[in-house]
Amino acid sequence: MSKRKNSGYKKPDKNSKSDKSYKKPNHAKGKPKSGKPRGQTAVTNSRQHGQKATTATVTCSGLTGEGKGLVKWEGKQLEVAHLLPGETAEIRVSKKGRYRNAELKRVVKQSDDRVDPPCPYYYECGGCQLQHMSNQAQGRFKQNIIDSIMKPFGKPEPILTMDHPYDYRNKSQMTFGRNKERQIIGGLYAQNTHRIIPMDRCLIHDPKADEIVQTIRGLMKSFKMQPYNEDTGQGFLRHVLIKVGQVSGEIMVVLVAASPVFKGKNNFITAFRKAHPEITTLLLNVNKRDTSVVLGNQEKVLFGKGTITDTLCGMTFEISAKSFYQINPVQTEKLYAKAIEIAELTGKETVVDAYCGIGTIGLVASQKAGNVIGVEMNNDAVRDAIRNSKRNGVKNARFYQGDAGEFMMQMAARGDKADVVLMDPPRSGSDEAFLSSVVKLQPKRVVYVSCNPETQARDLKYLTKHGYAVEGIQPVDMFPQTYHVEAVTKLVLEK
């Protein structure tokens, strides 16, 4: 993939400070208009707090790992959201304590990579960070991030991008509240706030999910259902979580409420099913806690079986409300195909699937492995993995609840062998206890899937110091329109 001057990832210097994202003003009916930043827009509230704001003209020299433009101002390096390399722009700089916040006021000279964001909520929401970049520029940006971070371990392969980089999320959630006119609204929180942005459509959600959310909002008004108020603790409906099987077409809707008392439940369900007969299951989840965690522990199935199924890499998986399941199936198939390829399975290998979740990658690997051992701390996920194994008629996979590091230490102590370890840790990466267990077990190959290249690089440094060599790095764009990038890396035990 070609590179352009000043289009790459640059690490911020020690004087770099985070900025506040440029936000469009609120418009009538809560729908912001689309378009590029313009000079006359009110950008900052710094004057309301007695802070003096300065306007400056700057040129962007590169991007941070979060896709923010890097500029120099009075000897300081600042980060400016929605600014591209090579662009000249007016920014507004304000000081809050010892930090300086830089906000985009107007682009004076545009990059060829700039496009009009198709989402009308883009500048206000913050859930996507790269819609002002062309798809080609997004690919280069993510490639450069991986190339820079993984430089000590070799040259990564060209990133696997997505042909249609929208509508890909098979899991979405919206929050309900009231606006100043006391009307019920549904949407997403503005970045770093609990202020709801009313929206009809999120362009990376499955379109059917957003359609269902709008129906729920209308039914709330008809049935006098009160949205939950975080400040007062009053009200009923907090969130809605929707999961869509993109191959099966099955749809799960989870109403997250503050109370198990659902007034008018039967009539609501009847009206809801009439509006959307395609929904296969509806659940009520009760979350009474004052927390940012969406789902509570209490759950009741209102109709359907309480789960949906979907097909991934030719295998069928059962998905519950709390199951972790990759949110972009199209790109997941590319990711898993690469992971199985570099695992070099011949039908004889023993594979340990650490962090196995509901068993997705382990069960896919079982088609080409001798046997698979999946280990996962979450007991519910282990039960899901066992059910998925039976559902697909897999005879050569076993799943265990426990700490994967301890499990592998016990394997090594017994003299058991593993040919391949598959690991897909959370964004925080792995830890030394787990990595040392890999070293102790000494599998011939380690296939490391990561959604955070920085923590992956940290873990690769440990493994390469303890007998492993990196033999391949494949980035995958799992989350188009955002700065996130995934990578699968192959490590082999040096003789």
PyMOL commands that set and color helices and strands:
alter all, ss='L'
color gray80, all
select helices_A, chain A and resi 28-30+46-49+122-125+135-149+151-153+207-222+265-275+329-343+360-366+379-391+404-414+432-441+453-465
alter helices_A, ss='H'
color red, helices_A
select strands_A, chain A and resi 54-59+62-63+69-73+76-80+88-96+99-109+171-178+184-189+196-198+237-244+251-257+281-286+298-303+308-312+315-319+350-354+371-376+397-401+420-423+445-450+468-476+486-493
alter strands_A, ss='S'
color yellow, strands_A
deselect
rebuild
show_as cartoon
